[in-house]
Amino acid sequence: MYKPKSTKEIYIESLSINSASLEKQLADQSVLLEEIKNIIDFVSKMYCENVERIVTLCDKDMMALEYVPSPLKLFIDCLAHVQKSLSLSLPASRLIQRYPSAWEDWM
């Protein structure tokens, strides 16, 4: 019998996919492995903290799901915060800057 994924499962699965993609793109830009790890760790921590808040909101009221960011939007928001919070190499900074720009163009 099919059981739909929970909100948390959907968000965490999205984080895994997006993080793997970002990690590969950063490596393709010759970003050092230590910096890649710092970026992924920072994004993951911030993302998971937000997911916990989202899950708590949705547990109280399923309609709250309409007002929280999608998994991709949350990932993009976390990347924008990385840009402001970490001292990044030029290749990492350029790549990460393109994510929010692409999101804005897409929307």
Residue frames as a rotation matrix with the C-alpha (Angstrom) as fourth column:
MET 1
0.580 0.815 0.000 0.00
0.815 -0.580 0.000 0.00
0.000 0.000 -1.000 0.00
TYR 2
-0.147 -0.615 0.774 1.29
0.594 -0.681 -0.429 3.46
0.791 0.397 0.465 -0.93
LYS 3
0.458 0.205 -0.865 2.07
0.839 -0.422 0.344 5.79
-0.295 -0.883 -0.366 1.93
PRO 4
0.738 -0.186 0.648 2.70
0.258 -0.810 -0.527 9.43
0.623 0.556 -0.550 1.01
LYS 5
-0.300 -0.925 -0.234 5.94
0.741 -0.072 -0.668 10.98
0.601 -0.374 0.706 2.21
SER 6
0.420 0.350 -0.837 5.82
0.840 -0.500 0.212 13.25
-0.344 -0.792 -0.504 5.20
THR 7
0.985 -0.061 0.161 6.59
-0.004 -0.943 -0.333 16.94
0.172 0.328 -0.929 4.84
LYS 8
0.514 -0.843 0.161 9.91
-0.553 -0.181 0.813 16.38
-0.656 -0.507 -0.559 6.59
GLU 9
0.124 -0.454 0.882 10.85
0.466 0.812 0.353 13.52
-0.876 0.367 0.312 4.24
ILE 10
0.719 0.216 0.661 10.11
0.695 -0.269 -0.667 15.67
0.033 0.939 -0.343 1.20
TYR 11
0.923 -0.373 0.094 12.24
-0.378 -0.925 0.038 18.56
0.073 -0.070 -0.995 2.46
ILE 12
0.325 -0.847 0.421 15.16
-0.434 0.262 0.862 16.36
-0.840 -0.463 -0.283 3.57
GLU 13
0.290 -0.171 0.942 15.16
0.708 0.700 -0.091 14.44
-0.644 0.693 0.324 0.28
SER 14
0.890 0.075 0.451 15.24
0.377 -0.677 -0.632 17.74
0.258 0.732 -0.631 -1.60
LEU 15
0.737 -0.670 0.089 18.15
-0.594 -0.579 0.558 18.95
-0.323 -0.464 -0.825 0.56
SER 16
0.206 -0.667 0.716 20.09
0.094 0.741 0.664 15.81
-0.974 -0.069 0.215 -0.26
ILE 17
0.439 0.043 0.898 19.54
0.868 0.237 -0.436 16.17
-0.232 0.971 0.067 -4.00
ASN 18
0.934 -0.032 0.355 20.27
0.102 -0.930 -0.352 19.90
0.341 0.365 -0.866 -4.08
SER 19
0.647 -0.743 0.173 23.34
-0.503 -0.245 0.829 19.56
-0.573 -0.623 -0.532 -1.86
ALA 20
0.186 -0.567 0.803 24.79
0.490 0.762 0.424 16.83
-0.851 0.315 0.420 -4.07
SER 21
0.614 0.111 0.782 24.23
0.774 -0.279 -0.568 19.01
0.155 0.954 -0.257 -7.13
LEU 22
0.943 -0.270 0.194 25.79
-0.299 -0.944 0.139 22.05
0.146 -0.189 -0.971 -5.47
GLU 23
0.482 -0.794 0.370 28.74
-0.196 0.313 0.929 19.98
-0.854 -0.521 -0.004 -4.26
LYS 24
0.222 -0.361 0.906 29.40
0.835 0.550 0.015 18.73
-0.504 0.753 0.423 -7.80
GLN 25
0.770 0.115 0.627 29.08
0.498 -0.722 -0.479 22.21
0.398 0.682 -0.614 -9.28
LEU 26
0.857 -0.502 0.114 31.48
-0.465 -0.660 0.591 23.66
-0.221 -0.559 -0.799 -6.71
ALA 27
0.259 -0.778 0.573 33.99
0.178 0.621 0.763 20.87
-0.949 -0.095 0.299 -7.38
ASP 28
0.416 -0.034 0.909 33.67
0.903 0.136 -0.408 21.54
-0.110 0.990 0.087 -11.12
GLN 29
0.872 -0.088 0.481 34.66
0.028 -0.973 -0.227 25.17
0.488 0.211 -0.847 -10.35
SER 30
0.004 -0.952 -0.307 37.80
0.402 0.283 -0.871 23.89
0.916 -0.120 0.383 -8.55
VAL 31
0.388 0.179 0.904 36.57
-0.723 -0.549 0.420 24.98
0.571 -0.817 -0.083 -5.12
LEU 32
-0.670 -0.742 -0.028 38.61
-0.531 0.505 -0.680 23.30
0.519 -0.440 -0.733 -2.39
LEU 33
-0.255 0.572 -0.780 37.00
0.337 0.808 0.482 20.32
0.906 -0.140 -0.399 -0.66
GLU 34
-0.685 -0.039 -0.727 37.24
0.727 -0.108 -0.679 21.97
-0.052 -0.993 0.102 2.76
GLU 35
-0.889 0.384 -0.251 35.34
-0.375 -0.923 -0.083 25.02
-0.263 0.020 0.964 1.52
ILE 36
-0.456 0.744 -0.489 32.74
-0.381 0.333 0.862 22.81
0.804 0.579 0.131 -0.17
LYS 37
-0.381 0.274 -0.883 32.24
0.706 0.703 -0.087 20.93
0.597 -0.657 -0.461 3.10
ASN 38
-0.858 0.030 -0.513 31.87
0.370 -0.656 -0.658 24.21
-0.356 -0.754 0.551 5.04
ILE 39
-0.764 0.598 -0.242 29.28
-0.634 -0.626 0.454 25.49
0.120 0.500 0.857 2.58
ILE 40
-0.296 0.662 -0.689 27.28
-0.089 0.699 0.710 22.25
0.951 0.271 -0.148 2.54
ASP 41
-0.543 0.044 -0.839 27.42
0.784 0.386 -0.486 21.99
0.303 -0.921 -0.244 6.35
PHE 42
-0.934 0.176 -0.312 26.28
-0.021 -0.896 -0.443 25.60
-0.357 -0.407 0.841 6.78
VAL 43
-0.563 0.752 -0.342 23.41
-0.700 -0.214 0.682 25.19
0.439 0.623 0.647 4.31
SER 44
-0.340 0.419 -0.842 22.36
0.235 0.905 0.355 21.85
0.911 -0.077 -0.406 5.82
LYS 45
-0.753 0.017 -0.658 22.30
0.657 -0.031 -0.753 23.20
-0.033 -0.999 0.012 9.37
MET 46
-0.844 0.435 -0.314 20.28
-0.377 -0.897 -0.232 26.28
-0.382 -0.078 0.921 8.44
TYR 47
-0.505 0.651 -0.567 17.96
-0.576 0.235 0.783 24.28
0.643 0.721 0.257 6.17
CYS 48
-0.450 0.302 -0.841 17.25
0.485 0.873 0.055 21.62
0.750 -0.383 -0.539 8.80
GLU 49
-0.866 0.160 -0.475 16.52
0.364 -0.451 -0.815 24.27
-0.344 -0.878 0.332 11.45
ASN 50
-0.672 0.637 -0.378 13.98
-0.726 -0.667 0.167 25.80
-0.146 0.386 0.911 9.08
VAL 51
-0.460 0.497 -0.736 12.49
-0.237 0.730 0.641 22.40
0.856 0.469 -0.218 8.26
GLU 52
-0.733 0.179 -0.656 11.89
0.652 0.461 -0.602 21.76
0.194 -0.869 -0.455 11.95
ARG 53
-0.774 0.470 -0.425 9.95
-0.163 -0.796 -0.583 25.04
-0.613 -0.382 0.692 12.17
ILE 54
-0.553 0.563 -0.614 8.01
-0.782 -0.097 0.615 24.18
0.287 0.821 0.494 9.01
VAL 55
-0.569 0.309 -0.762 7.10
0.204 0.951 0.233 20.72
0.796 -0.023 -0.604 10.31
THR 56
-0.809 0.262 -0.526 5.99
0.524 -0.080 -0.848 22.18
-0.265 -0.962 -0.073 13.65
LEU 57
-0.684 0.563 -0.464 3.81
-0.578 -0.806 -0.128 24.74
-0.446 0.181 0.877 11.85
CYS 58
-0.454 0.490 -0.744 2.30
-0.680 0.349 0.645 22.11
0.576 0.799 0.175 9.55
ASP 59
-0.770 0.181 -0.611 1.64
0.443 0.842 -0.309 19.72
0.459 -0.509 -0.729 12.43
LYS 60
-0.731 0.503 -0.461 -0.47
0.220 -0.465 -0.857 22.45
-0.645 -0.728 0.230 14.01
ASP 61
0.351 0.822 -0.449 -2.15
-0.223 -0.392 -0.893 23.49
-0.910 0.413 0.046 10.76
MET 62
-0.058 -0.365 0.929 -1.74
0.740 0.610 0.285 21.73
-0.671 0.704 0.235 7.39
MET 63
0.820 0.397 0.412 -2.80
0.572 -0.599 -0.561 24.94
0.024 0.696 -0.718 5.64
ALA 64
0.625 -0.669 -0.403 0.50
-0.226 -0.649 0.727 26.46
-0.748 -0.363 -0.556 6.83
LEU 65
-0.069 -0.657 0.751 2.16
0.631 0.555 0.543 24.52
-0.773 0.511 0.376 4.01
GLU 66
0.572 0.365 0.735 0.76
0.812 -0.383 -0.441 27.12
0.121 0.848 -0.516 1.63
TYR 67
0.978 -0.084 0.191 2.75
-0.112 -0.984 0.141 29.87
0.176 -0.159 -0.971 3.35
VAL 68
0.464 -0.869 0.171 6.14
-0.109 0.135 0.985 28.25
-0.879 -0.476 -0.032 3.85
PRO 69
0.026 -0.516 -0.856 8.88
-0.953 -0.272 0.135 28.18
-0.302 0.812 -0.499 1.23
SER 70
0.912 0.183 -0.366 9.09
-0.331 0.856 -0.398 25.21
0.241 0.484 0.841 -1.10
PRO 71
0.714 -0.694 0.098 12.07
0.456 0.566 0.687 22.90
-0.532 -0.445 0.720 -0.56
LEU 72
0.126 -0.689 0.713 13.93
0.950 -0.122 -0.286 24.50
0.284 0.714 0.640 -3.48
LYS 73
0.489 0.110 0.865 13.14
0.055 -0.994 0.094 28.05
0.870 0.002 -0.492 -2.34
LEU 74
0.979 -0.159 0.130 14.34
-0.138 -0.040 0.990 27.20
-0.153 -0.986 -0.061 1.17
PHE 75
0.425 -0.867 0.262 17.60
0.829 0.489 0.273 25.84
-0.365 0.101 0.926 -0.28
ILE 76
0.109 -0.327 0.939 18.07
0.703 -0.642 -0.305 29.01
0.703 0.693 0.160 -2.36
ASP 77
0.791 0.243 0.561 17.35
-0.179 -0.785 0.593 31.19
0.585 -0.570 -0.577 0.70
CYS 78
0.854 -0.520 -0.007 19.97
0.221 0.351 0.910 29.28
-0.471 -0.779 0.415 2.70
LEU 79
0.154 -0.812 0.562 22.50
0.988 0.118 -0.099 29.77
0.014 0.571 0.821 -0.10
ALA 80
0.382 0.040 0.923 21.81
0.264 -0.962 -0.068 33.49
0.886 0.269 -0.378 -0.09
HIS 81
0.964 -0.022 0.264 22.53
-0.258 -0.307 0.916 33.47
0.061 -0.951 -0.302 3.63
VAL 82
0.548 -0.824 0.142 25.81
0.738 0.557 0.382 31.58
-0.394 -0.104 0.913 3.01
GLN 83
0.192 -0.439 0.878 26.83
0.763 -0.496 -0.415 34.34
0.617 0.749 0.240 0.65
LYS 84
0.535 0.109 0.838 26.35
-0.244 -0.930 0.277 36.91
0.809 -0.352 -0.471 3.42
SER 85
0.924 0.016 0.381 27.74
-0.379 0.133 0.916 34.84
-0.036 -0.991 0.129 6.31
LEU 86
0.596 -0.737 0.320 30.82
0.519 0.657 0.547 33.04
-0.613 -0.160 0.774 5.05
SER 87
0.204 -0.648 -0.734 33.99
-0.691 -0.627 0.361 34.34
-0.694 0.433 -0.575 3.49
LEU 88
0.705 0.213 0.676 33.92
0.233 0.832 -0.504 32.52
-0.669 0.513 0.537 0.16
SER 89
-0.521 -0.834 0.181 36.48
0.381 -0.037 0.924 32.07
-0.764 0.550 0.337 -2.58
LEU 90
-0.532 0.277 -0.800 35.71
-0.661 -0.727 0.187 33.86
-0.529 0.628 0.570 -5.81
PRO 91
-0.824 0.252 -0.508 34.63
-0.289 0.583 0.759 30.70
0.487 0.772 -0.408 -7.72
ALA 92
-0.670 0.602 -0.436 32.31
0.742 0.572 -0.351 29.62
0.038 -0.558 -0.829 -4.87
SER 93
-0.495 0.459 -0.737 30.89
0.144 -0.794 -0.591 33.11
-0.857 -0.399 0.327 -4.50
ARG 94
-0.711 0.194 -0.676 30.17
-0.684 -0.412 0.602 33.45
-0.162 0.890 0.425 -8.22
LEU 95
-0.799 0.411 -0.440 28.42
0.123 0.827 0.549 30.09
0.589 0.384 -0.711 -8.40
ILE 96
-0.559 0.597 -0.576 26.34
0.801 0.209 -0.561 30.68
-0.215 -0.775 -0.595 -5.29
GLN 97
-0.638 0.306 -0.706 25.34
-0.205 -0.952 -0.227 34.15
-0.742 0.000 0.670 -6.51
ARG 98
-0.839 0.293 -0.458 23.84
-0.466 0.047 0.884 32.56
0.280 0.955 0.097 -9.62
TYR 99
-0.770 0.565 -0.298 21.38
0.614 0.782 -0.104 30.45
0.174 -0.263 -0.949 -7.62
PRO 100
-0.258 0.727 -0.636 19.22
0.495 -0.466 -0.733 33.31
-0.830 -0.504 -0.239 -6.25
SER 101
-0.556 0.014 -0.831 19.50
-0.576 -0.728 0.373 35.12
-0.599 0.686 0.413 -9.60
ALA 102
-0.929 0.202 -0.309 18.27
-0.113 0.640 0.760 32.04
0.352 0.741 -0.572 -11.45
TRP 103
-0.571 0.751 -0.332 15.40
0.793 0.399 -0.460 31.66
-0.213 -0.526 -0.823 -8.96
GLU 104
-0.268 0.458 -0.848 14.34
0.029 -0.875 -0.482 35.28
-0.963 -0.154 0.221 -9.45
ASP 105
-0.726 -0.032 -0.687 14.49
-0.663 -0.231 0.712 34.89
-0.182 0.972 0.147 -13.24
TRP 106
-0.905 0.368 -0.213 12.46
0.274 0.888 0.369 31.68
0.325 0.276 -0.904 -13.02
MET 107
-0.348 0.804 -0.482 9.78
0.778 -0.039 -0.626 33.27
-0.522 -0.594 -0.612 -10.85
